[in-house]
Amino acid sequence: MKKILITGSSGQIGTNLALALMERGDRVEGIDIRRNTWTEKVPTRLVDLRRTSPREIATATDFDAVVHFAAYAKVFELVEHPERALENVQMAFTALEFARLNSIPFIFASSREVYGDIHRHITVESQADFVVAESPYSASKIAG
């Protein structure tokens, strides 16, 4: 049995991961800025990673891993509000610093939107170069 901290645990992917981990017997603590509207089965605390100290993220530090999903993920919203991309970087930094301070493995997740038009960036068969951000969202994930 593992104990996993999931940031962005109220989103669709975070919720489904948490439920799958709990189904196999793992313990999960979720954190998010909003309550989970998908299910009440995932133990979630309301935490704003943009404004929280890494030392204050979780109620415990004995996690086996941190899975980081927390981000503003709707590409069109980040185009309209590019400051949210900077907030994505801040959330990633806070979660990373929590993991570093507690020597916990960190899994950094993203939607496929980070890649943009992958066919424009293929340099070698089966490899892509992502030095060009397609959107504020992809820039925030690359920065993370």
DRENPA-3360 file (N, C-alpha, C; in nm, 2 decimals, always signed):
BEGIN
1 = MKKILITG = +0.08/-0.12/+0.00/+0.00/+0.00/+0.00/+0.09/+0.12/+0.00 ~ +0.06/+0.22/-0.09/+0.13/+0.34/-0.10/+0.04/+0.46/-0.06 ~ +0.10/+0.57/-0.02/+0.03/+0.69/+0.02/+0.07/+0.79/-0.08 ~ -0.03/+0.84/-0.16/-0.01/+0.93/-0.27/-0.08/+1.07/-0.25 ~ +0.00/+1.17/-0.27/-0.06/+1.31/-0.27/-0.09/+1.35/-0.42 ~ -0.21/+1.38/-0.44/-0.25/+1.42/-0.58/-0.29/+1.57/-0.58 ~ -0.22/+1.66/-0.65/-0.26/+1.79/-0.66/-0.36/+1.80/-0.78 ~ -0.46/+1.89/-0.77/-0.56/+1.89/-0.88/-0.65/+1.77/-0.87;
9 = SSGQIGTN = -0.67/+1.72/-0.75/-0.75/+1.60/-0.74/-0.90/+1.61/-0.77 ~ -0.95/+1.73/-0.79/-1.09/+1.75/-0.82/-1.12/+1.75/-0.97 ~ -1.01/+1.75/-1.05/-1.03/+1.74/-1.20/-1.06/+1.60/-1.24 ~ -1.10/+1.59/-1.36/-1.14/+1.46/-1.42/-1.03/+1.35/-1.41 ~ -0.91/+1.39/-1.45/-0.80/+1.29/-1.45/-0.75/+1.27/-1.30 ~ -0.74/+1.37/-1.22/-0.70/+1.35/-1.08/-0.80/+1.27/-1.01 ~ -0.93/+1.29/-1.03/-1.03/+1.21/-0.97/-1.02/+1.06/-1.01 ~ -1.01/+1.04/-1.14/-1.00/+0.90/-1.18/-0.88/+0.83/-1.13;
17 = LALALMER = -0.76/+0.90/-1.13/-0.64/+0.84/-1.07/-0.66/+0.80/-0.93 ~ -0.72/+0.90/-0.85/-0.74/+0.88/-0.71/-0.83/+0.76/-0.68 ~ -0.94/+0.75/-0.76/-1.03/+0.63/-0.74/-0.96/+0.50/-0.78 ~ -0.88/+0.50/-0.88/-0.81/+0.38/-0.92/-0.71/+0.34/-0.81 ~ -0.64/+0.44/-0.76/-0.54/+0.40/-0.66/-0.61/+0.35/-0.53 ~ -0.72/+0.41/-0.49/-0.79/+0.37/-0.37/-0.85/+0.23/-0.40 ~ -0.90/+0.20/-0.52/-0.95/+0.07/-0.55/-0.85/-0.04/-0.53 ~ -0.72/-0.01/-0.56/-0.62/-0.11/-0.55/-0.56/-0.12/-0.41;
25 = GDRVEGID = -0.61/-0.03/-0.32/-0.57/-0.03/-0.18/-0.48/+0.08/-0.13 ~ -0.44/+0.17/-0.22/-0.35/+0.28/-0.18/-0.43/+0.38/-0.11 ~ -0.36/+0.46/-0.03/-0.42/+0.58/+0.04/-0.39/+0.70/-0.04 ~ -0.49/+0.79/-0.05/-0.48/+0.91/-0.13/-0.52/+1.03/-0.05 ~ -0.44/+1.14/-0.06/-0.48/+1.27/-0.01/-0.48/+1.36/-0.13 ~ -0.59/+1.42/-0.16/-0.60/+1.51/-0.27/-0.61/+1.66/-0.22 ~ -0.55/+1.74/-0.30/-0.56/+1.89/-0.27/-0.60/+1.96/-0.40 ~ -0.69/+2.06/-0.39/-0.74/+2.13/-0.50/-0.79/+2.27/-0.45;
33 = IRRNTWTE = -0.81/+2.36/-0.54/-0.87/+2.49/-0.50/-1.02/+2.48/-0.50 ~ -1.08/+2.37/-0.55/-1.22/+2.36/-0.55/-1.26/+2.22/-0.51 ~ -1.38/+2.21/-0.46/-1.43/+2.08/-0.41/-1.45/+1.99/-0.53 ~ -1.45/+1.86/-0.51/-1.46/+1.76/-0.61/-1.61/+1.74/-0.64 ~ -1.65/+1.78/-0.77/-1.79/+1.76/-0.81/-1.82/+1.63/-0.87 ~ -1.71/+1.55/-0.90/-1.73/+1.42/-0.96/-1.77/+1.31/-0.86 ~ -1.71/+1.32/-0.74/-1.74/+1.22/-0.64/-1.70/+1.28/-0.50 ~ -1.75/+1.22/-0.40/-1.72/+1.25/-0.26/-1.62/+1.15/-0.20;
41 = KVPTRLVD = -1.58/+1.05/-0.28/-1.50/+0.94/-0.23/-1.35/+0.98/-0.21 ~ -1.31/+1.08/-0.28/-1.17/+1.12/-0.28/-1.15/+1.22/-0.16 ~ -1.07/+1.18/-0.06/-1.04/+1.28/+0.04/-0.96/+1.40/-0.01 ~ -1.03/+1.51/-0.01/-0.97/+1.63/-0.07/-0.97/+1.75/+0.03 ~ -0.86/+1.82/+0.04/-0.85/+1.94/+0.12/-0.84/+2.06/+0.02 ~ -0.91/+2.17/+0.06/-0.90/+2.29/-0.03/-0.77/+2.36/+0.00 ~ -0.68/+2.36/-0.10/-0.55/+2.43/-0.08/-0.52/+2.50/-0.21 ~ -0.48/+2.63/-0.20/-0.44/+2.71/-0.32/-0.29/+2.71/-0.33;
49 = LRRTSPRE = -0.24/+2.63/-0.42/-0.10/+2.62/-0.44/-0.03/+2.74/-0.49 ~ -0.11/+2.84/-0.54/-0.05/+2.97/-0.58/-0.01/+3.05/-0.46 ~ -0.07/+3.03/-0.35/-0.06/+3.11/-0.23/-0.02/+3.04/-0.10 ~ +0.02/+2.91/-0.11/+0.05/+2.83/+0.00/+0.20/+2.80/+0.01 ~ +0.25/+2.80/+0.12/+0.39/+2.76/+0.14/+0.40/+2.61/+0.12 ~ +0.51/+2.57/+0.06/+0.53/+2.42/+0.04/+0.52/+2.34/+0.17 ~ +0.56/+2.40/+0.28/+0.56/+2.34/+0.41/+0.41/+2.32/+0.46 ~ +0.32/+2.38/+0.40/+0.18/+2.38/+0.44/+0.09/+2.30/+0.35;
57 = IATATDFD = +0.14/+2.23/+0.25/+0.06/+2.17/+0.15/-0.03/+2.06/+0.21 ~ +0.03/+1.96/+0.28/-0.04/+1.84/+0.32/-0.04/+1.83/+0.47 ~ -0.14/+1.75/+0.51/-0.15/+1.72/+0.66/-0.04/+1.63/+0.71 ~ +0.02/+1.56/+0.62/+0.13/+1.46/+0.65/+0.24/+1.47/+0.55 ~ +0.36/+1.42/+0.58/+0.47/+1.43/+0.49/+0.52/+1.29/+0.45 ~ +0.45/+1.19/+0.50/+0.50/+1.05/+0.48/+0.44/+0.99/+0.35 ~ +0.44/+1.07/+0.24/+0.39/+1.02/+0.11/+0.50/+0.94/+0.04 ~ +0.45/+0.85/-0.04/+0.54/+0.78/-0.13/+0.56/+0.85/-0.26;
65 = AVVHFAAY = +0.47/+0.93/-0.30/+0.48/+1.01/-0.43/+0.39/+1.12/-0.43 ~ +0.42/+1.22/-0.51/+0.33/+1.34/-0.54/+0.30/+1.33/-0.69 ~ +0.17/+1.33/-0.72/+0.13/+1.34/-0.86/+0.07/+1.48/-0.88 ~ +0.13/+1.55/-0.97/+0.09/+1.70/-0.99/+0.01/+1.71/-1.11 ~ -0.12/+1.74/-1.09/-0.21/+1.77/-1.20/-0.26/+1.92/-1.20 ~ -0.25/+1.98/-1.08/-0.30/+2.11/-1.06/-0.25/+2.21/-1.16 ~ -0.35/+2.27/-1.24/-0.32/+2.37/-1.34/-0.45/+2.43/-1.40 ~ -0.44/+2.54/-1.45/-0.54/+2.59/-1.54/-0.51/+2.52/-1.67;
73 = AKVFELVE = -0.61/+2.45/-1.72/-0.58/+2.36/-1.83/-0.65/+2.39/-1.96 ~ -0.75/+2.48/-1.96/-0.82/+2.51/-2.08/-0.74/+2.61/-2.16 ~ -0.69/+2.57/-2.27/-0.60/+2.65/-2.35/-0.66/+2.78/-2.39 ~ -0.79/+2.79/-2.43/-0.85/+2.91/-2.48/-0.86/+3.01/-2.36 ~ -0.88/+2.96/-2.24/-0.88/+3.05/-2.12/-0.75/+3.11/-2.09 ~ -0.64/+3.04/-2.11/-0.51/+3.09/-2.09/-0.47/+3.19/-2.20 ~ -0.52/+3.17/-2.32/-0.50/+3.27/-2.42/-0.56/+3.40/-2.38 ~ -0.69/+3.39/-2.33/-0.76/+3.51/-2.28/-0.70/+3.57/-2.15;
81 = HPERALEN = -0.65/+3.49/-2.07/-0.59/+3.53/-1.94/-0.45/+3.47/-1.92 ~ -0.35/+3.52/-1.99/-0.22/+3.46/-1.99/-0.15/+3.46/-1.85 ~ -0.20/+3.55/-1.76/-0.15/+3.55/-1.62/-0.17/+3.41/-1.55 ~ -0.27/+3.34/-1.60/-0.29/+3.20/-1.54/-0.18/+3.11/-1.58 ~ -0.11/+3.13/-1.69/+0.01/+3.05/-1.72/+0.12/+3.06/-1.61 ~ +0.14/+3.19/-1.57/+0.24/+3.21/-1.47/+0.19/+3.15/-1.34 ~ +0.06/+3.15/-1.31/+0.01/+3.08/-1.19/+0.03/+2.93/-1.20 ~ +0.02/+2.87/-1.32/+0.05/+2.73/-1.34/+0.20/+2.70/-1.30;
89 = VQMAFTAL = +0.29/+2.79/-1.34/+0.43/+2.77/-1.30/+0.45/+2.78/-1.15 ~ +0.38/+2.87/-1.09/+0.38/+2.89/-0.94/+0.33/+2.76/-0.87 ~ +0.22/+2.71/-0.92/+0.17/+2.58/-0.86/+0.26/+2.47/-0.87 ~ +0.33/+2.46/-0.99/+0.42/+2.35/-1.01/+0.54/+2.37/-0.92 ~ +0.59/+2.49/-0.90/+0.70/+2.52/-0.81/+0.67/+2.48/-0.67 ~ +0.55/+2.52/-0.62/+0.51/+2.49/-0.49/+0.51/+2.34/-0.46 ~ +0.44/+2.27/-0.56/+0.44/+2.12/-0.54/+0.57/+2.05/-0.55 ~ +0.66/+2.10/-0.64/+0.79/+2.05/-0.65/+0.87/+2.07/-0.53;
97 = EFARLNSI = +0.86/+2.19/-0.47/+0.94/+2.23/-0.35/+0.89/+2.14/-0.23 ~ +0.76/+2.11/-0.22/+0.71/+2.02/-0.12/+0.77/+1.89/-0.13 ~ +0.78/+1.84/-0.26/+0.84/+1.71/-0.28/+0.99/+1.71/-0.25 ~ +1.06/+1.81/-0.29/+1.20/+1.82/-0.26/+1.23/+1.83/-0.11 ~ +1.15/+1.91/-0.04/+1.17/+1.93/+0.11/+1.15/+1.79/+0.18 ~ +1.06/+1.71/+0.13/+1.03/+1.58/+0.19/+1.09/+1.46/+0.12 ~ +1.18/+1.48/+0.03/+1.24/+1.37/-0.05/+1.14/+1.27/-0.10 ~ +1.04/+1.32/-0.17/+0.93/+1.24/-0.23/+0.94/+1.24/-0.38;
105 = PFIFASSR = +0.93/+1.13/-0.44/+0.93/+1.13/-0.59/+0.81/+1.21/-0.64 ~ +0.83/+1.27/-0.76/+0.74/+1.37/-0.81/+0.70/+1.33/-0.95 ~ +0.57/+1.32/-0.98/+0.52/+1.29/-1.12/+0.45/+1.41/-1.17 ~ +0.50/+1.47/-1.28/+0.45/+1.59/-1.33/+0.36/+1.55/-1.45 ~ +0.23/+1.59/-1.45/+0.14/+1.54/-1.55/+0.09/+1.66/-1.63 ~ +0.05/+1.63/-1.75/+0.00/+1.74/-1.84/-0.11/+1.67/-1.93 ~ -0.19/+1.76/-1.99/-0.28/+1.71/-2.10/-0.20/+1.71/-2.23 ~ -0.26/+1.65/-2.33/-0.19/+1.64/-2.46/-0.18/+1.78/-2.52;
113 = EVYGDIHR = -0.25/+1.88/-2.47/-0.25/+2.01/-2.52/-0.11/+2.08/-2.51 ~ -0.02/+2.03/-2.43/+0.11/+2.08/-2.41/+0.19/+2.07/-2.55 ~ +0.16/+1.97/-2.63/+0.23/+1.94/-2.75/+0.19/+2.03/-2.87 ~ +0.07/+2.08/-2.87/+0.02/+2.16/-2.98/+0.02/+2.08/-3.11 ~ +0.07/+2.13/-3.22/+0.07/+2.06/-3.34/+0.20/+1.99/-3.35 ~ +0.21/+1.87/-3.30/+0.33/+1.79/-3.29/+0.39/+1.77/-3.43 ~ +0.32/+1.76/-3.54/+0.37/+1.73/-3.67/+0.46/+1.85/-3.72 ~ +0.44/+1.97/-3.67/+0.52/+2.08/-3.71/+0.66/+2.08/-3.64;
121 = HITVESQA = +0.67/+2.00/-3.53/+0.79/+2.00/-3.45/+0.87/+1.88/-3.46 ~ +0.84/+1.78/-3.54/+0.91/+1.66/-3.55/+1.04/+1.69/-3.62 ~ +1.15/+1.65/-3.56/+1.29/+1.68/-3.62/+1.35/+1.55/-3.67 ~ +1.32/+1.44/-3.60/+1.37/+1.31/-3.63/+1.25/+1.21/-3.61 ~ +1.24/+1.11/-3.69/+1.13/+1.01/-3.67/+1.11/+0.98/-3.52 ~ +0.99/+0.99/-3.47/+0.95/+0.95/-3.34/+1.01/+1.05/-3.23 ~ +1.07/+1.16/-3.27/+1.12/+1.26/-3.17/+1.06/+1.39/-3.21 ~ +1.03/+1.47/-3.11/+0.98/+1.61/-3.14/+1.06/+1.71/-3.05;
129 = DFVVAESP = +1.07/+1.83/-3.11/+1.14/+1.94/-3.04/+1.03/+2.03/-2.99 ~ +1.03/+2.05/-2.86/+0.92/+2.14/-2.80/+0.98/+2.27/-2.75 ~ +1.07/+2.33/-2.81/+1.13/+2.46/-2.77/+1.03/+2.57/-2.80 ~ +0.94/+2.55/-2.89/+0.84/+2.65/-2.93/+0.71/+2.62/-2.86 ~ +0.66/+2.70/-2.77/+0.53/+2.68/-2.71/+0.42/+2.72/-2.80 ~ +0.32/+2.64/-2.81/+0.20/+2.67/-2.89/+0.10/+2.76/-2.83 ~ +0.11/+2.77/-2.69/+0.01/+2.85/-2.62/+0.06/+2.88/-2.48 ~ +0.00/+2.97/-2.41/+0.04/+3.00/-2.27/+0.03/+2.87/-2.19;
137 = YSASKIAG = -0.06/+2.78/-2.21/-0.07/+2.66/-2.14/+0.05/+2.58/-2.16 ~ +0.09/+2.55/-2.29/+0.21/+2.47/-2.31/+0.33/+2.54/-2.26 ~ +0.34/+2.67/-2.27/+0.46/+2.74/-2.21/+0.47/+2.72/-2.06 ~ +0.35/+2.72/-1.99/+0.36/+2.70/-1.85/+0.40/+2.55/-1.81 ~ +0.36/+2.46/-1.89/+0.40/+2.32/-1.87/+0.55/+2.30/-1.90 ~ +0.60/+2.36/-2.01/+0.74/+2.35/-2.04/+0.82/+2.42/-1.93 ~ +0.77/+2.53/-1.88/+0.85/+2.60/-1.77/+0.85/+2.51/-1.65 ~ +0.74/+2.44/-1.62/+0.74/+2.35/-1.50/+0.84/+2.24/-1.52;
% end
